[in-house]
Amino acid sequence: MPSFLNYYQLKLKLNTMKDFLTRVELHNHLTGDYEKLHLAMAKTGFKRTILASDSVTYDLPTAEYVYSGYDTETAITVKDKVKVIVASIHYNYTVFTVQVADWAAFNLTRH
């Protein structure tokens, strides 16, 4: 029988969050398509801002999003979520998703 401490450690491990960065490019888009995309992505937990280690929030470049998922998620599962969202808005698009381990940026705008 596992001890309470082992159970607690396991539970913490299962609830570990991973961060992912996703870029979406809409090809031959119409006016308003990106606004629709931003709203749909936000409803699903994708943010257009990122929190830096100095506790300052910055805006990401256009059509880039950060998503925090559980430990069981991968870049593939997050990419698949994005594809469903984007396909409901536009038919011709590109998606790139990566798990974030560390990041650095230059000249981002404070939110």
N, C-alpha and C positions, 0 to 999 in steps of 0.2 A: 504494500500500500504506500503510495507516494506521500511524503510529508507535505505539510502546508507550504513550506518554503519552496519545495520543488514544484508544486502546483502553481504557486505565485510566479516563479521564474518562468515556467512554461507559458502561463497566461501572458506575461509581459512580452515574451518572445513572439507569440502569435499576434499580438497587437502592435508590433513594430511597423512603423510607416516607412514607405519608400517614396521618394520624390522622382517625378518624371517630367521631362521637358518635351513638349510636342510642338511642331511647326506644321501649319496647314497652309497650303497654297492653292487658291482657287484659280483655275485656268479659264480664260474667257468669261470672267464673272460679270454680272450685271450690277448696276448701282444698287447698293443696299444689301448685297449678298454677305459682305463681311460683317455688317452690323447684325444680320440674322445669325451668322456663325458665332459671333461673340456672345450673344444672348443665349443661344443653345448650349454653348460650351459652359457658360457660367452656371446654367441650371443643372449641369451634370458634375459640378465641382471643379472645373478647370478655371484657373485664375490667370489673369493677364498681368499680375504683379508678382514680385518676388521679394521676400524678406531677407535682407543681408544680415551678416553676423553683427553689424553695428546697430541692429534694431531699426534700420531705416528701410522703408518699403519703396521699391523702384518699379516703374512701368517696364514691361518687357517690350521688345521690338514687335512691330505689327504681326499679328497672326501667330504669335508664340504664346504658349500656355504652360503653366505648371500645374501638375496634378499630384496629390498625395494619396497613395494607395496602400493597402495592407501588404504585409510581407509576402503574401501569396501571389501578388500581381507581378507581372513582368512587362517589359517594353511591348511585347507582342499583344498581351491582353489589353493594355492601355491603348495601343494603336488600333485594335479592333473596336474598342468603344468609340474612339474618335471617328473611325470610318462610318459607323452607324449614324453618328450625329451629322457628319458632313454630307453624307449621301442623301439625307433628308432635305438638304438645302441646295446642293449643287451636284451636277453629274460628273464634272471633270475636275479632279483635284489630286494633290499630292500630300501625303502625310509622312512625317519623319518623327519618330519617338525614341527617346533615349532615357535610361535611368541615370539620375544625377547623383554622383558621389561627392563631387566638389565643383565649385564654379567660381569664375572670375568674370568681371565685365568692365567695360570702359564706357563712360559717357551716357549711362542710362539716366533717364529723367526721374527725379523724385516724384512719388505719387502724391 
